[in-house]
């Protein structure tokens, strides 16, 4: 009988980039906007602006795609705990990524700097 070993996946590197709160506040919702600039593994810089909706136990990020359709990602949080999850394709399809997707990493950084 022959057994084969399955190759173990190497963890993907963490998402990298920067984020900053924008000065714009949506007058109809009162939501703030967050700018995320992330570097892809191939070195391409992707810049996106998200409307940030704070909910109890979650944060929703809304953006417009290239066809001007609204795309929403939900980041579930446990405040005071490091257990944050996102439902974006990167987080859903690549659970082995170290330190989560760009949305989680950006929100963790941005929430400590949120303007009043």
LUMDOMI-524662 format. One record per residue (C-alpha): residue number from 0; chain; x, z, y. Coordinates in pm, 1 decimal. Layout:
! residues N
{NUM, "A", {X, Z, Y}}
...
! end
This chain:
! residues 116
{0, "A", {0.0, 0.0, 0.0}}
{1, "A", {131.5, -92.8, 341.0}}
{2, "A", {46.9, 94.0, 655.7}}
{3, "A", {108.3, -31.3, 1002.2}}
{4, "A", {177.3, 171.8, 1309.0}}
{5, "A", {-26.3, 102.0, 1613.6}}
{6, "A", {179.9, 63.3, 1927.5}}
{7, "A", {114.4, 344.7, 2170.1}}
{8, "A", {13.5, 244.9, 2517.0}}
{9, "A", {246.6, 345.7, 2794.7}}
{10, "A", {57.9, 514.2, 3074.6}}
{11, "A", {2.1, 293.1, 3374.4}}
{12, "A", {179.8, 408.5, 3687.7}}
{13, "A", {-29.3, 598.3, 3940.5}}
{14, "A", {-211.1, 403.5, 4206.9}}
{15, "A", {-5.3, 396.1, 4524.2}}
{16, "A", {-88.3, 332.5, 4885.6}}
{17, "A", {-213.4, 498.3, 5199.5}}
{18, "A", {-545.4, 606.6, 5343.1}}
{19, "A", {-671.1, 713.0, 5682.9}}
{20, "A", {-1000.2, 811.8, 5836.4}}
{21, "A", {-1134.9, 553.2, 6079.1}}
{22, "A", {-1274.4, 664.8, 6412.4}}
{23, "A", {-1606.1, 488.5, 6346.6}}
{24, "A", {-1903.8, 700.0, 6237.6}}
{25, "A", {-2213.4, 512.8, 6120.3}}
{26, "A", {-2485.8, 602.1, 6373.4}}
{27, "A", {-2773.4, 563.0, 6123.5}}
{28, "A", {-2627.0, 777.6, 5843.7}}
{29, "A", {-2361.5, 989.1, 6016.2}}
{30, "A", {-2116.1, 884.6, 5743.5}}
{31, "A", {-1746.4, 840.9, 5819.1}}
{32, "A", {-1535.2, 544.3, 5714.1}}
{33, "A", {-1210.9, 555.4, 5516.7}}
{34, "A", {-945.5, 281.7, 5513.9}}
{35, "A", {-753.2, 250.3, 5185.4}}
{36, "A", {-444.4, 28.6, 5154.1}}
{37, "A", {-326.0, 16.5, 4792.5}}
{38, "A", {-37.0, -165.6, 4631.1}}
{39, "A", {-116.3, -342.4, 4303.3}}
{40, "A", {132.0, -336.5, 4012.2}}
{41, "A", {230.6, -693.2, 4110.8}}
{42, "A", {318.5, -569.7, 4461.0}}
{43, "A", {16.3, -717.6, 4642.3}}
{44, "A", {-129.9, -502.2, 4921.6}}
{45, "A", {-509.9, -463.0, 4909.9}}
{46, "A", {-683.8, -321.4, 5218.0}}
{47, "A", {-1044.0, -203.1, 5200.3}}
{48, "A", {-1278.4, -3.6, 5422.5}}
{49, "A", {-1531.6, 232.2, 5263.6}}
{50, "A", {-1831.4, 417.1, 5402.6}}
{51, "A", {-1797.4, 770.1, 5261.4}}
{52, "A", {-2120.9, 944.0, 5162.1}}
{53, "A", {-2077.7, 1312.3, 5077.6}}
{54, "A", {-2317.5, 1441.6, 4813.1}}
{55, "A", {-2339.3, 1766.0, 4619.8}}
{56, "A", {-2073.9, 1737.0, 4348.2}}
{57, "A", {-1992.5, 1373.3, 4423.6}}
{58, "A", {-1871.6, 1130.9, 4686.2}}
{59, "A", {-2003.8, 776.2, 4707.2}}
{60, "A", {-1783.7, 501.2, 4845.5}}
{61, "A", {-1960.3, 188.9, 4971.1}}
{62, "A", {-1779.3, -133.4, 5060.8}}
{63, "A", {-1864.4, -498.8, 5111.5}}
{64, "A", {-1717.3, -745.9, 4863.5}}
{65, "A", {-1600.4, -1096.9, 4955.2}}
{66, "A", {-1962.1, -1224.9, 4926.9}}
{67, "A", {-2089.5, -944.7, 5155.5}}
{68, "A", {-2261.4, -760.2, 4869.3}}
{69, "A", {-2250.6, -381.4, 4878.2}}
{70, "A", {-2035.9, -233.4, 4600.8}}
{71, "A", {-2066.1, 140.9, 4537.3}}
{72, "A", {-1831.4, 367.8, 4343.5}}
{73, "A", {-1913.1, 730.1, 4269.9}}
{74, "A", {-1635.7, 987.3, 4253.3}}
{75, "A", {-1753.9, 1303.0, 4077.7}}
{76, "A", {-1579.2, 1618.1, 4183.9}}
{77, "A", {-1550.1, 1980.3, 4097.5}}
{78, "A", {-1442.0, 2142.8, 4424.3}}
{79, "A", {-1148.6, 2376.1, 4376.0}}
{80, "A", {-1073.5, 2205.2, 4046.4}}
{81, "A", {-856.3, 1900.4, 3984.8}}
{82, "A", {-1117.5, 1731.3, 3766.0}}
{83, "A", {-1218.5, 1423.9, 3968.1}}
{84, "A", {-1352.4, 1107.8, 3801.7}}
{85, "A", {-1449.9, 765.9, 3935.1}}
{86, "A", {-1676.4, 495.9, 3793.7}}
{87, "A", {-1476.2, 202.1, 3935.9}}
{88, "A", {-1352.2, -63.5, 3688.0}}
{89, "A", {-993.0, 62.8, 3707.0}}
{90, "A", {-1086.5, 421.1, 3616.6}}
{91, "A", {-1342.5, 313.3, 3355.9}}
{92, "A", {-1126.1, 55.5, 3178.6}}
{93, "A", {-790.2, 229.9, 3215.2}}
{94, "A", {-834.3, 598.5, 3135.8}}
{95, "A", {-462.6, 617.8, 3053.3}}
{96, "A", {-366.6, 564.7, 3420.2}}
{97, "A", {-167.0, 859.9, 3546.0}}
{98, "A", {-333.8, 1061.8, 3823.3}}
{99, "A", {-650.1, 848.7, 3843.3}}
{100, "A", {-748.1, 539.1, 4039.9}}
{101, "A", {-686.1, 463.2, 4408.0}}
{102, "A", {-1028.6, 600.5, 4507.0}}
{103, "A", {-963.2, 945.4, 4359.5}}
{104, "A", {-607.3, 959.0, 4490.9}}
{105, "A", {-715.7, 850.3, 4841.4}}
{106, "A", {-1008.5, 1094.4, 4855.2}}
{107, "A", {-796.4, 1387.2, 4739.4}}
{108, "A", {-555.3, 1314.7, 5021.8}}
{109, "A", {-817.1, 1230.0, 5284.2}}
{110, "A", {-1050.5, 1525.3, 5226.2}}
{111, "A", {-781.0, 1768.3, 5335.9}}
{112, "A", {-743.8, 1571.4, 5659.7}}
{113, "A", {-1111.6, 1502.1, 5731.1}}
{114, "A", {-1185.2, 1513.6, 6103.2}}
{115, "A", {-1451.1, 1756.3, 6218.6}}
! end
